[in-house]
Amino acid sequence: MSGETKGARMGALGHEQPSTRYFADAALALARESTPSTMLRHLAQLASELTTGADAAISSRQPRGRLAIEAGTSQFALELEQLQAKLREGPGAAALAVSGTVVVQDSGKDSRFARWAPNALSLGMRSAVAVPIGDDARPLGSLTIFATEPDAFDAESVDALQILAVHASLAYVSSRARAELGEAVATRTIIGQAQGILMERYSLDTARAFQVLRRYSRDNNVKLVEIARLIVDSGDLPEL
């Protein structure tokens, strides 16, 4: 898609503010996604559609200030998000830092992002809006929409994106909690299976079998659950 065509499709939100029903339906659709990753991809698509076809990308917060790209609706958006991740600078990174909305009216005149803005401008990006996703105190990620024209997003566009982000935050926190619960159940299951193998093979009780697992994990500097998987796969303590 050429910059001219893309720019013609972007800008303010169409002719009217999305209805309450629209946001309710969006919230329900996001909540139905089975994993955090599929939910974020769906969110990026909704944000792109909501803002008259603007390009959208999402990154999650990682340790030590790193960003991990979770979704993008176009190569254009992914390249801009990759710049943010590489430089740790840009509207999405700033939205995470301040736990609030960040608007770039014109990347050619914005002095806040001295490294990111010139690179983004070279890719054709002129304006952007970024909103945090997740816990208000410490957001888990950020959603950013990009346009090839300056001043492409009016106040209604920003308001609508913020409302969508609120619904998405609830869905994201819920989906992460479900995923973490599923991982915890799977971990307990595999450890229990490994304990059972050790109990049967070496005539150990439950507590002693778990002690063996912990010692083997510590002595070999391997996570307990990984030792358990190796035992379940091989039927015995692995040679490490």
Backbone torsions as a table, in degrees:
resi	resn	phi	psi	omega
1	MET	NA	130.3	-179.0
2	SER	-73.8	159.3	178.6
3	GLY	-61.3	-36.5	-178.5
4	GLU	-65.5	-45.4	-179.7
5	THR	-66.3	-43.3	-179.3
6	LYS	-62.3	-44.0	-178.5
7	GLY	-61.9	-35.4	-179.6
8	ALA	-66.5	-26.4	-178.2
9	ARG	-86.3	-18.3	-174.8
10	MET	-91.8	-179.2	176.2
11	GLY	119.1	-144.3	-177.1
12	ALA	-66.8	170.5	-172.9
13	LEU	-74.3	55.5	176.9
14	GLY	68.6	-149.8	-171.5
15	HIS	-98.1	-17.3	-177.9
16	GLU	-151.6	154.4	179.4
17	GLN	-66.3	137.2	178.3
18	PRO	-56.3	146.8	-177.0
19	SER	-77.9	165.4	174.6
20	THR	-59.3	-35.8	179.5
21	ARG	-63.1	-38.1	179.0
22	TYR	-58.9	-48.2	-177.5
23	PHE	-68.8	-34.5	176.7
24	ALA	-63.9	-43.4	178.5
25	ASP	-65.5	-39.0	178.8
26	ALA	-64.2	-43.3	179.5
27	ALA	-61.4	-42.1	179.8
28	LEU	-65.4	-42.4	179.8
29	ALA	-63.1	-41.3	179.4
30	LEU	-67.7	-40.0	-178.9
31	ALA	-66.0	-24.5	-179.1
32	ARG	-78.9	-14.2	-179.7
33	GLU	-65.3	140.5	-170.2
34	SER	-82.1	-21.9	-178.0
35	THR	-136.2	158.1	176.5
36	PRO	-57.7	-39.0	-176.9
37	SER	-66.5	-42.9	178.5
38	THR	-69.1	-33.7	177.3
39	MET	-63.7	-42.3	-179.4
40	LEU	-68.4	-37.2	176.5
41	ARG	-63.9	-40.3	178.1
42	HIS	-64.8	-41.1	179.3
43	LEU	-61.4	-43.8	179.4
44	ALA	-59.1	-41.6	179.6
45	GLN	-66.0	-41.9	178.2
46	LEU	-62.3	-41.3	180.0
47	ALA	-64.4	-39.2	178.9
48	SER	-64.1	-43.2	-179.8
49	GLU	-69.7	-37.8	-177.4
50	LEU	-63.8	-35.3	-176.0
51	THR	-102.0	45.1	174.1
52	THR	54.6	45.7	174.0
53	GLY	79.9	15.8	176.4
54	ALA	-64.2	157.9	178.2
55	ASP	-83.8	140.7	-176.1
56	ALA	-130.4	149.0	175.9
57	ALA	-145.2	154.1	-178.4
58	ILE	-133.1	136.6	174.1
59	SER	-127.7	150.6	176.1
60	SER	-107.4	151.7	178.5
61	ARG	-75.6	133.6	178.3
62	GLN	-121.0	168.4	178.8
63	PRO	-58.2	153.6	176.4
64	ARG	60.4	31.0	175.1
65	GLY	77.0	9.6	-179.5
66	ARG	-78.5	158.1	175.1
67	LEU	-118.5	139.7	175.1
68	ALA	-116.4	124.4	-178.7
69	ILE	-73.8	125.2	-175.9
70	GLU	-105.5	-29.6	-176.0
71	ALA	-163.6	155.2	175.8
72	GLY	-160.3	141.4	-176.3
73	THR	-92.3	-4.2	178.7
74	SER	-160.7	164.6	175.6
75	GLN	-64.0	-35.6	176.5
76	PHE	-55.8	-51.1	-179.6
77	ALA	-65.5	-40.2	-179.2
78	LEU	-64.9	-39.2	178.8
79	GLU	-65.9	-39.9	177.6
80	LEU	-66.7	-37.7	179.2
81	GLU	-71.1	-36.3	176.1
82	GLN	-61.8	-36.5	175.5
83	LEU	-62.0	-43.3	178.5
84	GLN	-61.2	-43.9	-178.7
85	ALA	-65.2	-40.4	-178.6
86	LYS	-69.4	-45.8	-175.6
87	LEU	-89.2	-13.9	-175.0
88	ARG	55.7	40.9	-176.3
89	GLU	-151.4	145.4	179.4
90	GLY	138.6	176.5	-176.0
91	PRO	-61.9	-39.1	179.2
92	GLY	-65.7	-43.9	177.5
93	ALA	-63.3	-39.4	179.5
94	ALA	-68.2	-37.6	178.1
95	ALA	-61.5	-36.5	175.9
96	LEU	-68.0	-40.8	-176.5
97	ALA	-67.0	-38.5	-176.0
98	VAL	-100.6	-2.8	-177.2
99	SER	53.7	43.0	-179.7
100	GLY	-158.5	176.2	-177.0
101	THR	-74.2	139.3	177.5
102	VAL	-125.4	128.3	-178.2
103	VAL	-117.3	131.0	172.3
104	VAL	-108.7	111.2	-179.4
105	GLN	-77.8	-37.9	-179.2
106	ASP	-156.4	111.6	-177.7
107	SER	-62.9	-21.9	178.6
108	GLY	-75.5	-12.2	-178.2
109	LYS	-124.7	-0.2	-176.1
110	ASP	-87.9	119.4	-177.3
111	SER	-95.2	0.6	-176.7
112	ARG	-73.2	-29.7	-174.5
113	PHE	-119.4	79.6	-170.1
114	ALA	-62.9	-30.5	179.8
115	ARG	-95.4	-43.7	-174.2
116	TRP	-70.5	-45.9	-172.7
117	ALA	-58.1	-46.5	179.5
118	PRO	-62.9	-38.4	177.8
119	ASN	-67.2	-40.7	178.0
120	ALA	-64.3	-40.8	178.8
121	LEU	-61.9	-37.6	179.5
122	SER	-65.8	-23.9	177.0
123	LEU	-86.6	-7.0	178.7
124	GLY	102.2	4.6	-179.4
125	MET	-83.4	128.5	-179.4
126	ARG	-115.1	-35.3	-179.7
127	SER	-140.4	157.2	-175.6
128	ALA	-157.7	156.6	172.2
129	VAL	-134.2	132.2	178.6
130	ALA	-125.0	136.0	177.8
131	VAL	-129.0	143.9	178.0
132	PRO	-76.4	155.7	178.4
133	ILE	-127.0	134.5	175.7
134	GLY	110.8	-151.2	-177.1
135	ASP	-61.6	132.2	-179.2
136	ASP	-61.2	-37.6	-177.4
137	ALA	-70.0	-36.3	-179.9
138	ARG	-148.6	88.6	-176.2
139	PRO	-54.9	146.8	-179.9
140	LEU	-89.0	-18.4	-178.6
141	GLY	-169.3	-177.8	178.5
142	SER	-140.6	146.3	176.1
143	LEU	-111.9	126.3	-179.3
144	THR	-126.0	135.8	173.7
145	ILE	-113.6	145.0	-173.1
146	PHE	-126.3	147.5	175.8
147	ALA	-136.9	157.2	-179.3
148	THR	-93.1	0.3	178.4
149	GLU	-115.1	147.7	174.4
150	PRO	-70.9	153.4	177.1
151	ASP	52.6	40.2	-174.2
152	ALA	-78.6	-20.3	-173.7
153	PHE	-115.2	118.6	-179.9
154	ASP	-85.8	-178.6	-176.4
155	ALA	-61.9	-36.3	179.2
156	GLU	-66.3	-37.9	177.4
157	SER	-60.7	-45.4	-179.5
158	VAL	-64.6	-44.6	179.6
159	ASP	-59.9	-45.3	-178.6
160	ALA	-63.7	-40.2	179.4
161	LEU	-66.0	-38.0	178.1
162	GLN	-64.5	-40.9	178.6
163	ILE	-64.5	-44.0	177.8
164	LEU	-60.7	-39.4	-179.1
165	ALA	-64.9	-35.3	177.6
166	VAL	-62.3	-47.5	178.1
167	HIS	-63.6	-40.6	-179.8
168	ALA	-65.0	-36.3	-179.7
169	SER	-60.5	-44.1	179.0
170	LEU	-63.2	-42.4	179.9
171	ALA	-67.2	-38.8	-177.9
172	TYR	-66.9	-47.2	179.2
173	VAL	-61.3	-41.8	179.5
174	SER	-65.4	-43.2	-178.1
175	SER	-68.2	-36.5	176.4
176	ARG	-65.2	-39.9	178.7
177	ALA	-64.1	-41.3	178.1
178	ARG	-64.5	-41.7	-180.0
179	ALA	-64.6	-42.8	179.8
180	GLU	-66.5	-37.5	176.9
181	LEU	-64.2	-42.3	178.1
182	GLY	-62.4	-39.8	178.1
183	GLU	-66.0	-39.2	179.9
184	ALA	-64.7	-41.7	178.6
185	VAL	-64.5	-43.1	179.5
186	ALA	-63.8	-39.0	178.9
187	THR	-64.1	-46.6	179.1
188	ARG	-61.5	-37.8	-178.8
189	THR	-64.6	-47.0	-177.2
190	ILE	-67.9	-36.6	177.3
191	ILE	-66.8	-40.6	177.6
192	GLY	-62.5	-39.5	177.9
193	GLN	-64.9	-40.9	179.0
194	ALA	-65.6	-40.5	176.2
195	GLN	-58.6	-44.3	-179.3
196	GLY	-60.5	-40.0	178.9
197	ILE	-63.8	-45.3	-179.6
198	LEU	-66.4	-38.5	178.6
199	MET	-61.2	-43.2	-178.6
200	GLU	-72.9	-42.1	-174.0
201	ARG	-73.5	-36.1	-174.3
202	TYR	-117.5	12.0	177.7
203	SER	55.9	49.2	-179.9
204	LEU	-103.2	156.3	170.7
205	ASP	-87.3	176.3	-174.7
206	THR	-59.5	-47.1	-177.7
207	ALA	-63.1	-43.3	-178.7
208	ARG	-66.2	-38.9	179.2
209	ALA	-63.3	-39.2	178.8
210	PHE	-68.5	-37.6	176.4
211	GLN	-60.6	-39.9	177.7
212	VAL	-62.7	-44.0	178.3
213	LEU	-59.6	-46.7	-178.3
214	ARG	-63.8	-43.8	-179.2
215	ARG	-65.4	-40.6	179.3
216	TYR	-64.7	-38.9	177.8
217	SER	-64.8	-47.0	-178.3
218	ARG	-65.8	-46.7	-175.8
219	ASP	-65.6	-29.0	-177.6
220	ASN	-104.8	2.3	178.9
221	ASN	54.1	45.1	178.2
222	VAL	-125.3	138.3	-179.0
223	LYS	-55.9	145.2	-178.2
224	LEU	-56.2	-43.4	-177.5
225	VAL	-67.5	-31.2	178.1
226	GLU	-70.9	-39.3	174.5
227	ILE	-60.7	-42.7	-179.8
228	ALA	-61.4	-41.9	179.2
229	ARG	-62.8	-41.7	179.5
230	LEU	-63.2	-39.1	178.7
231	ILE	-66.1	-43.7	179.7
232	VAL	-63.8	-39.2	-179.6
233	ASP	-69.2	-38.7	-173.4
234	SER	-100.0	-19.7	-178.0
235	GLY	83.0	8.5	-179.4
236	ASP	-161.4	171.1	175.0
237	LEU	-62.6	130.7	-176.3
238	PRO	-77.5	157.1	174.5
239	GLU	-91.5	110.2	-177.0
240	LEU	-111.8	NA	NA
